Amino acid sequence: MANYVVGDLQGCFEPLQTLLDIVDFNPSQDHLYCVGDIVARGPDSLACLTFLEKHAASVSITLGNHDLHLLACQALGKAPNPKDKLATLFAYPDKEKLLCFLSSQPLALFHHASNTLISHAGIYPTWTKAQALAFSQEAARCYQGNNAKNFFKTMYGEASVKDVVSSDEFIRFRAIVNIFTRMRFLEPNGELNLSNKEGIDSDGSLIPWFKHPALKTPPCNLVFGHWAALEGKTERSNIIALDTGYVWGGAMTLLNLDTQEFIKVDANI
């Protein structure tokens, strides 16, 4: 039995197939973890989601911002952005089944054997493992519950990191979602900067979340995606960036959690 975690798919199914073939992935024995952004921007979000749902017993996903946006579009009856190339998925007869599977997934999960916390964008530097998992569970109750539509209505927009303890559940939800799925840089005062999407050295006044002093000793190993401009480089051996930007011409990266081996497939463009 082997455990793997793969970076952002973003609707790119062929490289996922190639990676799983390279490691001889066996869904009856192995398990695949995904850091989120399964859909959007690539050519075949439907194939990605169909494959993962088919092997649901052997797959775990931490939702990314694109995944939540897809669920929000469905819940709110909104058409997706044409740039996301989701028309085929929205026209699929069994779309509800696929989206039900997607919405059943958390924002963070913990792999005990490798002492690894997996999420889409990372965790806030002052959070413990227990806090991160508790916030993930709270958010999941929001987007999986009967009132999901209203939570999706209020999901968009800026939020202070302090809002995770707000008395307003909608404000808490937005803050948790922003941290788990959109975070890259922090301002000097610890607030999120959601506008800068460049590499680690693009603005000396901002702090990459994984370089914040409060995270000098991470609560466990951390694996995340979301930040393609990092090109997989964090300069921290126990904080691993897996979004290496296949959809933008980079590579798709798979990590064997048991051996810490990386396998990559480069984009053919």
MIDOSE-1310 file (N, C-alpha, C; in nm, 2 decimals, decimal comma, always signed):
residues 269
many	+0,08/-0,12/+0,00/+0,00/+0,00/+0,00/+0,09/+0,12/+0,00; +0,05/+0,22/-0,08/+0,13/+0,35/-0,09/+0,03/+0,46/-0,08; +0,08/+0,57/-0,03/+0,00/+0,70/-0,02/+0,07/+0,81/-0,10; -0,01/+0,87/-0,18/+0,04/+0,98/-0,27/-0,04/+1,10/-0,25
vvgd	+0,02/+1,22/-0,28/-0,05/+1,34/-0,28/-0,01/+1,42/-0,40; -0,10/+1,47/-0,48/-0,08/+1,54/-0,61/-0,11/+1,68/-0,60; -0,04/+1,76/-0,67/-0,06/+1,91/-0,68/-0,19/+1,94/-0,76; -0,21/+2,07/-0,77/-0,34/+2,12/-0,84/-0,35/+2,05/-0,98
lqgc	-0,47/+1,99/-1,00/-0,50/+1,94/-1,13/-0,55/+2,04/-1,23; -0,64/+2,13/-1,18/-0,70/+2,23/-1,26/-0,74/+2,19/-1,40; -0,82/+2,08/-1,40/-0,88/+2,03/-1,52/-0,78/+1,96/-1,62; -0,67/+1,92/-1,57/-0,57/+1,86/-1,66/-0,56/+1,71/-1,62
fepl	-0,63/+1,63/-1,70/-0,65/+1,49/-1,66/-0,53/+1,40/-1,72; -0,48/+1,43/-1,83/-0,38/+1,34/-1,89/-0,25/+1,33/-1,81; -0,20/+1,44/-1,75/-0,08/+1,43/-1,67/-0,11/+1,35/-1,54; -0,23/+1,36/-1,49/-0,27/+1,28/-1,37/-0,26/+1,13/-1,40
qtll	-0,32/+1,10/-1,52/-0,31/+0,96/-1,56/-0,16/+0,91/-1,58; -0,08/+1,00/-1,64/+0,06/+0,96/-1,66/+0,13/+0,94/-1,52; +0,11/+1,03/-1,43/+0,17/+1,01/-1,30/+0,13/+0,88/-1,23; +0,00/+0,86/-1,23/-0,05/+0,73/-1,17/+0,00/+0,61/-1,24
divd	+0,02/+0,62/-1,37/+0,08/+0,50/-1,44/+0,22/+0,48/-1,40; +0,29/+0,59/-1,38/+0,44/+0,58/-1,35/+0,45/+0,51/-1,21; +0,37/+0,54/-1,12/+0,38/+0,48/-0,99/+0,30/+0,35/-0,97; +0,23/+0,31/-1,09/+0,15/+0,19/-1,09/+0,04/+0,20/-0,98
fnps	-0,03/+0,31/-0,97/-0,13/+0,33/-0,87/-0,24/+0,22/-0,88; -0,27/+0,16/-0,77/-0,37/+0,06/-0,76/-0,47/+0,10/-0,66; -0,59/+0,15/-0,71/-0,69/+0,20/-0,62/-0,75/+0,10/-0,51; -0,72/-0,03/-0,54/-0,76/-0,13/-0,44/-0,67/-0,14/-0,32
qdhl	-0,55/-0,08/-0,33/-0,45/-0,08/-0,23/-0,39/+0,06/-0,19; -0,38/+0,14/-0,29/-0,32/+0,27/-0,26/-0,42/+0,38/-0,24; -0,37/+0,50/-0,19/-0,46/+0,61/-0,16/-0,40/+0,74/-0,22; -0,49/+0,82/-0,29/-0,44/+0,94/-0,35/-0,51/+1,06/-0,28
ycvg	-0,42/+1,15/-0,23/-0,47/+1,28/-0,17/-0,45/+1,39/-0,28; -0,54/+1,48/-0,28/-0,53/+1,59/-0,37/-0,54/+1,72/-0,30; -0,45/+1,82/-0,33/-0,44/+1,94/-0,26/-0,55/+2,05/-0,30; -0,64/+2,01/-0,39/-0,74/+2,10/-0,43/-0,72/+2,16/-0,57
diva	-0,82/+2,24/-0,61/-0,83/+2,30/-0,74/-0,83/+2,18/-0,84; -0,92/+2,09/-0,82/-0,94/+1,98/-0,92/-0,99/+2,03/-1,05; -1,07/+2,14/-1,05/-1,13/+2,19/-1,17/-1,08/+2,33/-1,21; -1,12/+2,37/-1,33/-1,11/+2,50/-1,38/-0,97/+2,53/-1,45
rgpd	-0,98/+2,60/-1,56/-0,87/+2,65/-1,65/-0,82/+2,54/-1,74; -0,81/+2,42/-1,70/-0,76/+2,31/-1,79/-0,87/+2,26/-1,88; -0,83/+2,17/-1,97/-0,93/+2,12/-2,08/-1,03/+2,02/-2,03; -1,01/+1,95/-1,92/-1,10/+1,83/-1,89/-1,13/+1,82/-1,74
slac	-1,19/+1,92/-1,69/-1,24/+1,91/-1,55/-1,33/+1,80/-1,52; -1,42/+1,77/-1,62/-1,51/+1,66/-1,61/-1,44/+1,53/-1,59; -1,34/+1,50/-1,67/-1,26/+1,37/-1,66/-1,19/+1,36/-1,52; -1,14/+1,47/-1,48/-1,07/+1,47/-1,34/-1,17/+1,44/-1,24
ltfl	-1,28/+1,50/-1,24/-1,38/+1,48/-1,13/-1,44/+1,34/-1,14; -1,47/+1,30/-1,26/-1,53/+1,17/-1,28/-1,44/+1,06/-1,23; -1,31/+1,07/-1,26/-1,21/+0,97/-1,22/-1,20/+0,96/-1,07; -1,19/+1,08/-1,01/-1,18/+1,08/-0,86/-1,31/+1,03/-0,79
ekha	-1,42/+1,06/-0,84/-1,55/+1,01/-0,78/-1,56/+0,86/-0,80; -1,52/+0,81/-0,92/-1,52/+0,67/-0,94/-1,44/+0,59/-0,84; -1,33/+0,65/-0,80/-1,24/+0,59/-0,70/-1,25/+0,66/-0,56; -1,37/+0,70/-0,53/-1,39/+0,77/-0,40/-1,33/+0,70/-0,28
asvs	-1,34/+0,57/-0,28/-1,29/+0,50/-0,16/-1,14/+0,51/-0,15; -1,07/+0,55/-0,25/-0,92/+0,56/-0,25/-0,87/+0,70/-0,28; -0,96/+0,80/-0,26/-0,93/+0,93/-0,29/-0,97/+1,03/-0,18; -0,89/+1,12/-0,14/-0,93/+1,23/-0,05/-0,88/+1,36/-0,11
itlg	-0,97/+1,46/-0,10/-0,94/+1,59/-0,16/-0,96/+1,70/-0,05; -0,87/+1,80/-0,05/-0,89/+1,92/+0,02/-0,93/+2,03/-0,08; -1,05/+2,09/-0,06/-1,10/+2,18/-0,16/-1,02/+2,30/-0,17; -1,01/+2,34/-0,30/-0,94/+2,47/-0,33/-1,04/+2,58/-0,37
nhdl	-1,00/+2,70/-0,40/-1,08/+2,81/-0,43/-1,17/+2,78/-0,56; -1,11/+2,72/-0,66/-1,18/+2,69/-0,78/-1,29/+2,58/-0,75; -1,26/+2,49/-0,67/-1,36/+2,38/-0,63/-1,48/+2,45/-0,56; -1,45/+2,54/-0,46/-1,56/+2,60/-0,39/-1,64/+2,70/-0,48
hlla	-1,57/+2,76/-0,58/-1,64/+2,85/-0,67/-1,73/+2,76/-0,76; -1,69/+2,65/-0,80/-1,78/+2,56/-0,88/-1,90/+2,52/-0,80; -1,88/+2,49/-0,67/-2,00/+2,45/-0,59/-2,09/+2,57/-0,56; -2,03/+2,69/-0,55/-2,11/+2,81/-0,53/-2,19/+2,84/-0,66
cqal	-2,13/+2,83/-0,78/-2,20/+2,85/-0,90/-2,33/+2,76/-0,91; -2,31/+2,63/-0,87/-2,42/+2,54/-0,88/-2,52/+2,58/-0,78; -2,48/+2,61/-0,66/-2,58/+2,64/-0,55/-2,66/+2,77/-0,58; -2,59/+2,87/-0,64/-2,65/+3,00/-0,66/-2,71/+3,01/-0,80
gkap	-2,70/+2,91/-0,88/-2,75/+2,91/-1,02/-2,68/+3,01/-1,11; -2,55/+3,02/-1,09/-2,47/+3,11/-1,17/-2,39/+3,04/-1,27; -2,37/+3,10/-1,39/-2,29/+3,04/-1,49/-2,14/+3,06/-1,46; -2,06/+2,96/-1,48/-1,92/+2,97/-1,45/-1,85/+3,07/-1,55
npkd	-1,73/+3,12/-1,51/-1,65/+3,20/-1,59/-1,61/+3,12/-1,71; -1,63/+3,17/-1,84/-1,59/+3,09/-1,96/-1,44/+3,05/-1,95; -1,35/+3,13/-1,88/-1,21/+3,10/-1,87/-1,19/+2,97/-1,80; -1,29/+2,93/-1,72/-1,27/+2,81/-1,64/-1,30/+2,68/-1,71
klat	-1,36/+2,69/-1,83/-1,38/+2,58/-1,92/-1,46/+2,47/-1,86; -1,57/+2,51/-1,79/-1,65/+2,41/-1,72/-1,79/+2,38/-1,79; -1,80/+2,42/-1,91/-1,93/+2,40/-1,98/-1,96/+2,26/-2,00; -1,87/+2,17/-2,03/-1,89/+2,03/-2,05/-1,93/+1,97/-1,91
lfay	-1,87/+2,01/-1,80/-1,91/+1,96/-1,67/-2,05/+2,00/-1,64; -2,09/+2,12/-1,66/-2,22/+2,17/-1,63/-2,33/+2,11/-1,72; -2,29/+2,06/-1,83/-2,39/+1,99/-1,92/-2,39/+1,84/-1,89; -2,31/+1,79/-1,81/-2,30/+1,64/-1,78/-2,43/+1,60/-1,71
pdke	-2,49/+1,49/-1,76/-2,62/+1,44/-1,69/-2,60/+1,41/-1,55; -2,49/+1,35/-1,51/-2,47/+1,31/-1,37/-2,39/+1,41/-1,29; -2,40/+1,54/-1,33/-2,33/+1,65/-1,26/-2,35/+1,65/-1,11; -2,48/+1,63/-1,07/-2,52/+1,64/-0,93/-2,44/+1,54/-0,85
kllc	-2,42/+1,42/-0,90/-2,35/+1,31/-0,83/-2,20/+1,35/-0,81; -2,14/+1,41/-0,91/-2,00/+1,46/-0,90/-1,99/+1,57/-0,80; -2,08/+1,66/-0,81/-2,07/+1,78/-0,72/-2,10/+1,74/-0,57; -2,19/+1,64/-0,56/-2,21/+1,59/-0,42/-2,08/+1,53/-0,36
flss	-2,01/+1,45/-0,45/-1,89/+1,40/-0,40/-1,79/+1,51/-0,37; -1,78/+1,61/-0,45/-1,68/+1,72/-0,43/-1,72/+1,79/-0,30; -1,84/+1,82/-0,28/-1,88/+1,89/-0,16/-1,87/+1,81/-0,03; -1,85/+1,68/-0,04/-1,83/+1,60/+0,08/-1,68/+1,60/+0,13
qpla	-1,60/+1,67/+0,06/-1,46/+1,68/+0,09/-1,43/+1,80/+0,19; -1,32/+1,79/+0,27/-1,29/+1,89/+0,37/-1,19/+2,00/+0,31; -1,16/+2,10/+0,39/-1,06/+2,20/+0,35/-0,92/+2,16/+0,40; -0,92/+2,07/+0,50/-0,79/+2,02/+0,55/-0,80/+1,88/+0,60
lfhh	-0,70/+1,80/+0,59/-0,70/+1,67/+0,64/-0,56/+1,63/+0,69; -0,56/+1,53/+0,78/-0,43/+1,49/+0,84/-0,40/+1,35/+0,81; -0,27/+1,32/+0,76/-0,23/+1,19/+0,73/-0,14/+1,15/+0,84; -0,19/+1,06/+0,93/-0,12/+1,02/+1,05/+0,02/+0,96/+1,03
asnt	+0,03/+0,86/+0,94/+0,15/+0,79/+0,92/+0,27/+0,87/+0,89; +0,25/+0,98/+0,81/+0,36/+1,07/+0,77/+0,36/+1,20/+0,85; +0,26/+1,21/+0,95/+0,25/+1,33/+1,03/+0,24/+1,46/+0,94; +0,14/+1,45/+0,85/+0,13/+1,55/+0,75/-0,01/+1,61/+0,74
lish	-0,02/+1,74/+0,75/-0,14/+1,81/+0,73/-0,15/+1,86/+0,58; -0,26/+1,83/+0,52/-0,27/+1,87/+0,37/-0,39/+1,97/+0,36; -0,36/+2,08/+0,29/-0,47/+2,17/+0,26/-0,43/+2,24/+0,13; -0,53/+2,33/+0,08/-0,50/+2,39/-0,05/-0,40/+2,50/-0,05
agiy	-0,42/+2,59/+0,04/-0,32/+2,71/+0,04/-0,23/+2,71/+0,16; -0,25/+2,62/+0,26/-0,17/+2,62/+0,38/-0,25/+2,63/+0,50; -0,19/+2,67/+0,61/-0,26/+2,70/+0,74/-0,20/+2,83/+0,79; -0,28/+2,90/+0,87/-0,23/+3,03/+0,93/-0,12/+3,00/+1,03
ptwt	-0,01/+3,08/+1,03/+0,11/+3,04/+1,10/+0,09/+3,02/+1,25; -0,01/+3,08/+1,31/-0,03/+3,06/+1,46/-0,12/+2,94/+1,49; -0,18/+2,88/+1,39/-0,27/+2,77/+1,42/-0,20/+2,64/+1,46; -0,25/+2,57/+1,55/-0,21/+2,44/+1,58/-0,28/+2,34/+1,48
kaqa	-0,23/+2,22/+1,48/-0,29/+2,12/+1,39/-0,44/+2,10/+1,43; -0,46/+2,09/+1,56/-0,60/+2,08/+1,61/-0,69/+2,19/+1,57; -0,64/+2,31/+1,58/-0,72/+2,43/+1,54/-0,75/+2,43/+1,39; -0,65/+2,39/+1,31/-0,67/+2,39/+1,16/-0,78/+2,29/+1,13
lafs	-0,77/+2,17/+1,19/-0,87/+2,07/+1,16/-1,01/+2,11/+1,21; -1,02/+2,17/+1,32/-1,14/+2,22/+1,38/-1,21/+2,33/+1,29; -1,13/+2,42/+1,24/-1,18/+2,52/+1,14/-1,23/+2,46/+1,01; -1,15/+2,36/+0,97/-1,19/+2,28/+0,85/-1,33/+2,22/+0,87
qeaa	-1,35/+2,16/+0,98/-1,47/+2,09/+1,01/-1,59/+2,19/+1,02; -1,56/+2,31/+1,08/-1,67/+2,41/+1,09/-1,71/+2,46/+0,95; -1,61/+2,48/+0,87/-1,64/+2,53/+0,73/-1,72/+2,42/+0,65; -1,68/+2,30/+0,67/-1,75/+2,19/+0,60/-1,90/+2,18/+0,64
rcyq	-1,93/+2,20/+0,77/-2,07/+2,20/+0,81/-2,15/+2,31/+0,74; -2,08/+2,42/+0,71/-2,15/+2,53/+0,64/-2,18/+2,50/+0,49; -2,08/+2,45/+0,42/-2,10/+2,43/+0,28/-2,17/+2,29/+0,25; -2,18/+2,21/+0,35/-2,25/+2,08/+0,33/-2,39/+2,08/+0,39
gnna	-2,42/+2,19/+0,46/-2,55/+2,19/+0,53/-2,67/+2,24/+0,45; -2,78/+2,25/+0,51/-2,91/+2,29/+0,45/-2,90/+2,44/+0,41; -2,81/+2,52/+0,48/-2,80/+2,66/+0,45/-2,68/+2,69/+0,37; -2,63/+2,59/+0,29/-2,51/+2,61/+0,21/-2,52/+2,73/+0,12
knff	-2,64/+2,75/+0,06/-2,66/+2,85/-0,04/-2,63/+2,99/+0,02; -2,67/+3,02/+0,14/-2,65/+3,15/+0,20/-2,50/+3,16/+0,24; -2,44/+3,05/+0,28/-2,29/+3,06/+0,31/-2,21/+3,09/+0,18; -2,25/+3,03/+0,07/-2,19/+3,06/-0,06/-2,21/+3,21/-0,10
ktmy	-2,33/+3,26/-0,07/-2,35/+3,40/-0,11/-2,26/+3,50/-0,04; -2,21/+3,46/+0,08/-2,13/+3,55/+0,16/-1,98/+3,51/+0,16; -1,95/+3,41/+0,08/-1,81/+3,36/+0,08/-1,71/+3,45/+0,02; -1,75/+3,54/-0,07/-1,66/+3,62/-0,15/-1,62/+3,75/-0,08
geas	-1,50/+3,80/-0,10/-1,46/+3,92/-0,04/-1,35/+3,91/+0,06; -1,30/+4,02/+0,10/-1,19/+4,02/+0,20/-1,24/+3,99/+0,34; -1,15/+3,94/+0,42/-1,18/+3,91/+0,56/-1,06/+3,92/+0,64; -1,07/+3,96/+0,77/-0,96/+3,97/+0,86/-0,94/+3,83/+0,92
vkdv	-0,81/+3,80/+0,95/-0,78/+3,67/+1,01/-0,85/+3,67/+1,15; -0,87/+3,78/+1,21/-0,94/+3,79/+1,34/-1,09/+3,74/+1,33; -1,14/+3,74/+1,21/-1,28/+3,70/+1,19/-1,31/+3,55/+1,21; -1,20/+3,47/+1,23/-1,23/+3,33/+1,25/-1,29/+3,31/+1,39
vssd	-1,29/+3,41/+1,47/-1,35/+3,40/+1,61/-1,47/+3,49/+1,62; -1,52/+3,54/+1,50/-1,63/+3,63/+1,50/-1,76/+3,56/+1,56; -1,85/+3,63/+1,61/-1,97/+3,57/+1,66/-2,07/+3,55/+1,54; -2,04/+3,61/+1,43/-2,12/+3,59/+1,30/-2,07/+3,47/+1,22
efir	-2,15/+3,36/+1,21/-2,10/+3,24/+1,15/-2,07/+3,26/+1,00; -2,13/+3,36/+0,93/-2,10/+3,38/+0,79/-1,97/+3,45/+0,78; -1,94/+3,54/+0,87/-1,81/+3,61/+0,86/-1,70/+3,51/+0,90; -1,72/+3,42/+1,00/-1,62/+3,32/+1,03/-1,59/+3,23/+0,91
frai	-1,70/+3,19/+0,84/-1,69/+3,10/+0,72/-1,60/+3,17/+0,62; -1,63/+3,30/+0,58/-1,55/+3,36/+0,48/-1,40/+3,37/+0,52; -1,37/+3,40/+0,65/-1,23/+3,41/+0,69/-1,16/+3,27/+0,68; -1,23/+3,17/+0,72/-1,17/+3,03/+0,72/-1,14/+2,99/+0,57
vnif	-1,24/+3,02/+0,48/-1,22/+2,99/+0,34/-1,11/+3,07/+0,28; -1,10/+3,20/+0,31/-0,99/+3,28/+0,26/-0,85/+3,22/+0,30; -0,84/+3,18/+0,43/-0,71/+3,13/+0,48/-0,68/+3,00/+0,41; -0,77/+2,91/+0,41/-0,74/+2,77/+0,36/-0,73/+2,77/+0,21
trmr	-0,79/+2,86/+0,13/-0,79/+2,84/-0,01/-0,73/+2,96/-0,09; -0,71/+3,07/-0,03/-0,66/+3,19/-0,11/-0,53/+3,25/-0,05; -0,48/+3,21/+0,06/-0,37/+3,27/+0,13/-0,24/+3,24/+0,05; -0,16/+3,35/+0,04/-0,02/+3,34/-0,01/+0,07/+3,42/+0,09
flep	+0,05/+3,55/+0,07/+0,13/+3,65/+0,15/+0,06/+3,70/+0,27; +0,13/+3,74/+0,37/+0,08/+3,81/+0,49/+0,14/+3,95/+0,49; +0,06/+4,04/+0,54/+0,11/+4,18/+0,57/+0,19/+4,17/+0,69; +0,28/+4,27/+0,72/+0,36/+4,28/+0,84/+0,27/+4,26/+0,97
ngel	+0,15/+4,31/+0,96/+0,06/+4,30/+1,08/-0,01/+4,16/+1,09; +0,02/+4,07/+1,00/-0,03/+3,94/+1,00/-0,16/+3,92/+0,92; -0,21/+4,03/+0,86/-0,33/+4,01/+0,78/-0,30/+3,96/+0,65; -0,40/+3,90/+0,58/-0,39/+3,84/+0,45/-0,37/+3,95/+0,34
nlsn	-0,28/+3,92/+0,25/-0,27/+4,00/+0,13/-0,31/+3,91/+0,02; -0,43/+3,93/-0,04/-0,48/+3,84/-0,14/-0,46/+3,89/-0,28; -0,39/+4,00/-0,30/-0,37/+4,06/-0,43/-0,24/+4,02/-0,50; -0,14/+3,99/-0,42/-0,01/+3,95/-0,48/+0,00/+3,80/-0,50
kegi	+0,01/+3,76/-0,63/+0,01/+3,62/-0,66/+0,15/+3,58/-0,72; +0,25/+3,66/-0,70/+0,38/+3,64/-0,76/+0,46/+3,55/-0,67; +0,59/+3,54/-0,71/+0,68/+3,45/-0,63/+0,72/+3,50/-0,50; +0,80/+3,43/-0,43/+0,84/+3,45/-0,29/+0,91/+3,59/-0,27
dsdg	+0,99/+3,63/-0,37/+1,07/+3,75/-0,35/+1,01/+3,88/-0,42; +0,88/+3,87/-0,46/+0,82/+3,98/-0,54/+0,80/+4,11/-0,46; +0,78/+4,10/-0,33/+0,76/+4,22/-0,25/+0,82/+4,20/-0,11; +0,92/+4,28/-0,08/+0,99/+4,26/+0,04/+0,91/+4,30/+0,16
slip	+0,80/+4,38/+0,15/+0,72/+4,42/+0,26/+0,63/+4,31/+0,31; +0,60/+4,21/+0,22/+0,51/+4,10/+0,25/+0,58/+3,97/+0,29; +0,51/+3,89/+0,37/+0,57/+3,77/+0,42/+0,50/+3,65/+0,37; +0,57/+3,56/+0,30/+0,50/+3,43/+0,27/+0,45/+3,36/+0,39
wfkh	+0,33/+3,31/+0,39/+0,28/+3,25/+0,52/+0,37/+3,15/+0,58; +0,44/+3,07/+0,50/+0,53/+2,97/+0,56/+0,66/+3,02/+0,60; +0,69/+3,15/+0,59/+0,81/+3,21/+0,64/+0,78/+3,30/+0,76; +0,66/+3,30/+0,80/+0,62/+3,39/+0,92/+0,69/+3,34/+1,04
palk	+0,74/+3,43/+1,13/+0,82/+3,38/+1,25/+0,74/+3,29/+1,34; +0,60/+3,30/+1,34/+0,52/+3,22/+1,42/+0,52/+3,07/+1,38; +0,57/+3,05/+1,26/+0,57/+2,91/+1,20/+0,72/+2,86/+1,20; +0,80/+2,91/+1,29/+0,94/+2,86/+1,30/+0,94/+2,71/+1,32
tppc	+0,86/+2,66/+1,41/+0,84/+2,52/+1,43/+0,70/+2,47/+1,39; +0,68/+2,43/+1,27/+0,55/+2,39/+1,23/+0,49/+2,28/+1,32; +0,36/+2,27/+1,33/+0,30/+2,17/+1,42/+0,31/+2,03/+1,37; +0,34/+2,02/+1,24/+0,36/+1,89/+1,17/+0,41/+1,92/+1,03
nlvf	+0,43/+1,82/+0,95/+0,47/+1,84/+0,81/+0,34/+1,91/+0,74; +0,37/+2,00/+0,65/+0,26/+2,07/+0,58/+0,28/+2,05/+0,43; +0,17/+2,01/+0,36/+0,17/+2,00/+0,22/+0,05/+2,09/+0,16; +0,08/+2,17/+0,06/-0,02/+2,26/+0,01/+0,00/+2,28/-0,14
ghwa	-0,09/+2,34/-0,21/-0,09/+2,37/-0,35/-0,10/+2,52/-0,37; -0,19/+2,56/-0,47/-0,24/+2,69/-0,48/-0,14/+2,79/-0,54; -0,02/+2,79/-0,50/+0,08/+2,90/-0,53/+0,18/+2,85/-0,64; +0,13/+2,85/-0,77/+0,22/+2,80/-0,88/+0,34/+2,88/-0,89
aleg	+0,34/+3,01/-0,86/+0,46/+3,09/-0,88/+0,58/+3,05/-0,79; +0,55/+2,97/-0,69/+0,66/+2,92/-0,61/+0,75/+2,82/-0,68; +0,69/+2,76/-0,78/+0,75/+2,65/-0,86/+0,80/+2,54/-0,76; +0,72/+2,51/-0,66/+0,75/+2,41/-0,57/+0,86/+2,43/-0,47
kter	+0,90/+2,56/-0,45/+1,01/+2,59/-0,36/+0,97/+2,67/-0,24; +0,99/+2,62/-0,12/+0,96/+2,69/+0,00/+1,08/+2,71/+0,09; +1,19/+2,65/+0,06/+1,31/+2,65/+0,14/+1,29/+2,59/+0,28; +1,18/+2,51/+0,29/+1,15/+2,45/+0,42/+1,13/+2,30/+0,39
snii	+1,21/+2,21/+0,44/+1,20/+2,07/+0,41/+1,07/+2,01/+0,45; +1,01/+2,06/+0,56/+0,89/+2,00/+0,61/+0,76/+2,08/+0,57; +0,78/+2,18/+0,48/+0,66/+2,25/+0,42/+0,68/+2,24/+0,27; +0,59/+2,16/+0,21/+0,60/+2,12/+0,07/+0,50/+2,19/-0,02
aldt	+0,54/+2,26/-0,12/+0,45/+2,32/-0,22/+0,44/+2,23/-0,34; +0,32/+2,18/-0,37/+0,30/+2,09/-0,48/+0,23/+2,15/-0,60; +0,19/+2,27/-0,60/+0,14/+2,33/-0,72/+0,25/+2,38/-0,81; +0,29/+2,31/-0,91/+0,40/+2,35/-0,99/+0,35/+2,39/-1,13
gyvw	+0,22/+2,43/-1,14/+0,17/+2,50/-1,25/+0,16/+2,43/-1,38; +0,12/+2,31/-1,38/+0,11/+2,23/-1,51/+0,02/+2,31/-1,61; -0,10/+2,36/-1,56/-0,19/+2,43/-1,65/-0,13/+2,56/-1,71; -0,03/+2,61/-1,65/+0,04/+2,73/-1,70/+0,17/+2,70/-1,78
ggam	+0,19/+2,57/-1,81/+0,31/+2,53/-1,88/+0,42/+2,48/-1,79; +0,40/+2,45/-1,67/+0,50/+2,40/-1,58/+0,49/+2,25/-1,57; +0,47/+2,20/-1,45/+0,47/+2,05/-1,43/+0,36/+2,02/-1,33; +0,32/+1,89/-1,34/+0,23/+1,84/-1,23/+0,32/+1,75/-1,14
tlln	+0,30/+1,76/-1,01/+0,39/+1,69/-0,92/+0,31/+1,60/-0,83; +0,37/+1,48/-0,81/+0,31/+1,38/-0,72/+0,42/+1,35/-0,61; +0,37/+1,34/-0,49/+0,46/+1,31/-0,38/+0,42/+1,18/-0,31; +0,52/+1,09/-0,30/+0,49/+0,96/-0,23/+0,51/+1,00/-0,08
ldtq	+0,40/+1,00/+0,00/+0,41/+1,04/+0,14/+0,49/+0,94/+0,22; +0,50/+0,82/+0,18/+0,57/+0,71/+0,25/+0,72/+0,72/+0,23; +0,77/+0,76/+0,11/+0,91/+0,76/+0,08/+0,96/+0,90/+0,06; +0,87/+1,00/+0,05/+0,91/+1,14/+0,02/+0,97/+1,16/-0,12
efik	+0,94/+1,07/-0,21/+0,99/+1,08/-0,34/+0,89/+1,17/-0,42; +0,95/+1,25/-0,51/+0,87/+1,34/-0,60/+0,88/+1,28/-0,74; +0,76/+1,28/-0,81/+0,75/+1,24/-0,95/+0,68/+1,36/-1,02; +0,74/+1,40/-1,14/+0,69/+1,51/-1,21/+0,66/+1,48/-1,35
vdan	+0,56/+1,54/-1,41/+0,53/+1,53/-1,55/+0,52/+1,68/-1,61; +0,61/+1,71/-1,70/+0,61/+1,84/-1,76/+0,50/+1,86/-1,86; +0,45/+1,99/-1,87/+0,36/+2,02/-1,97/+0,42/+2,02/-2,11; +0,35/+1,97/-2,21/+0,41/+1,96/-2,35/+0,37/+2,09/-2,43
i	+0,41/+2,20/-2,38/+0,38/+2,33/-2,46/+0,51/+2,41/-2,45
